[in-house]
């Protein structure tokens, strides 16, 4: 059965914990061209806001590995991304990501799938929710 409105609310198990490190923050900020920013350096750096993509995209595997949905990354376009922050990611945080299917709209051979990935520390503190909309084209019949 391909993905449908019936899959709304499906939640997958959290990812393995990811340790946010100063080195990864520095690398990511440099890749963005924002390496000199003092917020991303020093003894207590925070991660750039888009660093959440590193963590949330790890949770996408569960979605694409779910055989019931029939999704394939090669037929998917990432159309929208939003972040809702409770606090910044910090060096030393150990974080998991848990994906939930929030909305599915099917229009002919195309499904618009909205997912929310909750990033939380291993102690359960909410850090961020990364919400994405994916446009998926079904296999031609």
N, C-alpha and C positions, 0 to 999 in steps of 0.2 A: 504494500500500500504506500503510494507516494505521500510526501508530507501534505498535511491538510490542517484545517482549523481544529480537528480532533486532537492534534498534538500540542495545542496551546497549554501551557502549564507544566509540560514535561521538564523535569529538572534532573540533571546528571550529577554524579558524585563529584566532590571537589578534586582538583588536581593535587598532585604531590606538593608539599610545601616548597616555596622558592625563597631563597635567602637573598634579599636585596643587599648588595654590597656597594661600598664606596667606589670600587673599581668599575663596576657595571654602570653606576650612575655617571661617572666620569666619561666612560666610553660612549654612553648614549648621548650625553650632552655634547660631546665633541662631534658625534655624527650629525647632530642637529645644527652644528655651527655655533653652539652656545656654550662651548667649553669654558670660557673665562668667567661666566656668570658665577658670582660668589655663592649663590644659593646652592650650587651643585658641587661645591668644593669645601675643603676644610675638615674639621673634626666631626661636624654633625650635618652632613649634606642631606638635602631632600632631592628626590628624583624629579626630573622634568615631568609635567603632567602627562605627556603622551607615553611615558615609560609604562603606563598601565597597559598599553597594547601588547607589550612583551608577555605580560602575565595573562591577560584575557585571551589572547590568541591561543595559548596553550590549552584552554578549555574548549576551544572549537573542535579539537580532535574527537571528543565524545559525540558531537553533533554529526560530523561527517563520517564517523565510524558506525553510526546507528543504522543497521541494514534496513530497518523498517521505513526510514525516511527517504531513502533513495537519493540523497544529496551527493553531489560531486563538486569538489572545489574547482575543477576545470570548467564547470558550467555556472559558476557563481561570480557575481559582481558585488563588491562591497559598496553600497550606495550611501550610507550615512553612519556617522559615529558621534556619540555624545558621552561625556563623562560627568558623573555626579559625585562630587568629593565630600567626604566627611573630614578628612585631613590628608596632608601630603604623605606620600610614601617616603620612608626614611631609611638610611643605611642601617642595617641590623634588623629590619622588619623581616619576619618569616610569614609569607603570605600564601594563601590558597585562592583558587579561582573556581567558582561554581556557576555553570551556565543553566539558564532557564529559557525556554521558548515562550516569548511574551505574546506574539501575535503572528498569525499566518493569514495572508490574503492570496488566494489563487485566482489568477486571471488567465484563462486559456492554458497555454503550456508554461506560464511563468508564475512562480510563487515568490511573494515578498515575505520574507521571514525576519521578524524582529526578535533579537535575542538580548538578554541582559546577563552580564557576567558580574557576579558579586565578588569583589576582592575583599578578603578579610584576613586579619592576622590569625595565626594558629591558636591564639587565645580567644578568638571570636569577635574582635573589635572590627567593625565595618570601616573600610578605608575608602572604597570607591565602587561605583557601579558603572560599568562600561556597557553602553547600549549601542547595538549595531543593527542596521537593516541590511539584509542580504537579498539580492535578486537572483533567483535560481531558475534556470531553464531546464525543463524536463527533457528526457530523451525522446527524440522524434519516434512516433509510432510506426 
